[in-house]
Structure formats: C-alpha cells, structure tokens
Amino acid sequence: MSPADGDAAACLLRTLEAFLRQTAKGGYDGRGGEACLQVERGAGNQRFNDRAAERMDTYFISHGDPMAGIDESFAVRELLKSWRKQTLRHVPKSILVVSGHWETSDPTVNVFSGPNPTIHDFDRRPERHRLFQIQYPAPGAPKLAKRVKELLIKSGFNNVNEDETRGLDHGAWIPLMLMYPEANIPVCQLSVQPQLDATHHFNMGRALCPLREEGVLIIGSGAATHNLDIVGPDDGSILPWASEFDAWLKECLLNGRYEDIIDYEEKAPHAKIAHPWPEHLYPIHVALGAAGEEAKAELIHHSWQGGSLSYASYRFITKK
C-alpha cells in the first residue's frame, strides 16, 4: 500500500467513526467527508502518475482485411474492441503507427496539425461500400512526428522526411477505430522502406525506445503472413506453407530468438511465399526493436482468414 492509500484508508475510518457517533446522537452532518474526498483524490492521482511513469509495451497487430472494421465475423475484432479492458488499460498520450501500407525510400513521418485525413486505400468492392463512408479524424501528432524524426537522426538515420499532407491509411485507422473509437488520441504514422532489410527496421525501432517512457503507444501494423495471391480452401484448413511460417514466427518470438526474426529470409520456412514482399512484416521488426533490451514476446491473438492469412498479434513486454 502506498502512503497515499494509507492516508485515504485512515481518513475513511475516521469518517465512519464520526458517522457512528453522530447517528447515535440523532444525525450525521457530513463533516469530514470532503477532507477524505481530497485525500482519495490525491491517492488516485498518485496511482495515475505511477502508471503514467511506467514504460509502455510495444505491439504488433495483424490488421488483415479492411472488412474487419465492419464485419462481425472477423475474430480479430475481439482483440481490438476489448483493447482498453483486456490489453492496455492506460490511455496513451499519443500513438505511433508503423503501417505496411506506407512505403517510402527514406523514413518519413506524417506531420499533421489538424484532424488526420482518412485514407481509403483499398478497392471498391460492393461489400466495402460502407468503409468508404467511415472517417477516423484522430488529431495529428506533430510534436510526436518531430520527436520521431529527432530520435532517428540522432541514431544515424540521416535522411528522415516529413509529409504534411498524408493522413492515416487503413493499416492505422481500421484497428484504431475499434481500439479507440472516440478518435481523440493524437496519431502519427511512420513509413517502412521495403527496399531495405529487416536490420534497418529493427534499428529504426531501437532508436525509438525513449518514446515508451514518454507515454507513446508504438504499434506495428502488418500481417504475420501476407500472400494475397494464394488463398486456401473454404473448408477451414490452413495451407501448409502458411501454417509452418506462422508457427516458426511464434516459436522464435516466444523463445527470444530475435536474431532469427531479423534474418527471417534465410531462417524461416517458406519466407518468400509467406511474404513475397516484406512491407507487412517489417512493422514487427520496428515494434520489436522499440521494445528495448530483454523484451519478452507474448501472443495476444491468433486467427486465420482464407486458409493463408494469419492474424497473429503480439505484445512485446518491455523490461521494467
């Protein structure tokens, strides 16, 4: 029990004693209650400040099909809709999303002062018509964007660009609309560089480690497997190449074999089939790097779509 908690408990006990004495005399005048309320407020503030001072864990979310935003049949919705109750109860000061849907030649942050525009970066199938009507106007996070750029440059990333026109792609707003539907937390995006390697992205994450102590939630948004050209059968079975890559990824992460994750193209089974292009896996390297030394991985969700698209999602528990 903290000192503030002890003060609150003692004050409540005194109030109860006063209540019993005064009711025995015919009534209770309520005196002492406000003082205890102030003590309780102080205790609550202390607990809040203690939580705020904790280092934030980092996360990798397999965001999958944009339809997950509106179709109740997608199992990943359970993770996202229960996020604040089950996964992260502390409200972040701001959110940094590294999405597989923003590719640039150099690291780039979107610097937006007003509400972020919502980018509907997917095809207009009839079933997706409702998605084009959805807006997620989360505030931009220009201070966070500048801070990200500062940290990257300090760590040796010489060319870091700013984009003052780009909003949030669906790798950011589809999960966030379910996690934080009020759209009231500032959001910034950081791009990936698919022409570079996993080491580059891991080091980019490592440069961002200080953000965890500044109230920033870092999310890598991609996919554990991502080959949209190969879809499995409708009988619920998982294609062997997808299952084997997904199992390898899980085994490496949960056992701390992070060097193998960085060298996945050489070490993983079916790497080029599971990820013909690396942009949807690189966000996991950024999130892992940002978790810092001795981070522990935890599987927080697992489901499949179409026999080949894994929604495996992970928390990287930072060393406290």
Secondary structure, DSSP 8 states (H G I E B T S, - for coil): --HHHHHHHHHHHHHHHHHHHHHHTT----TTHHHHHHHHHHHHHHHHHHHHHS---EEEEE---GGGGT-TT-THHHHHHTIIIII--S--SEEEEEEEEEE-SS-EEE--SSB--B---S---GGGGGGGG-----BB-HHHHHHHHHHHHHTT----EEESS--B-HHHHHHHHHHSTT--S-EEEEEE-TTS-HHHHHHHHHHTGGGGGGTEEEEEEE-SS--TT----TTS---HHHHHHHHHHHHHHHTT-HHHHHTHHHHSTTHHHH-SSGGGTHHHHHHHHHT-TT-EEEEEE--EETTTEE--EEEEE---
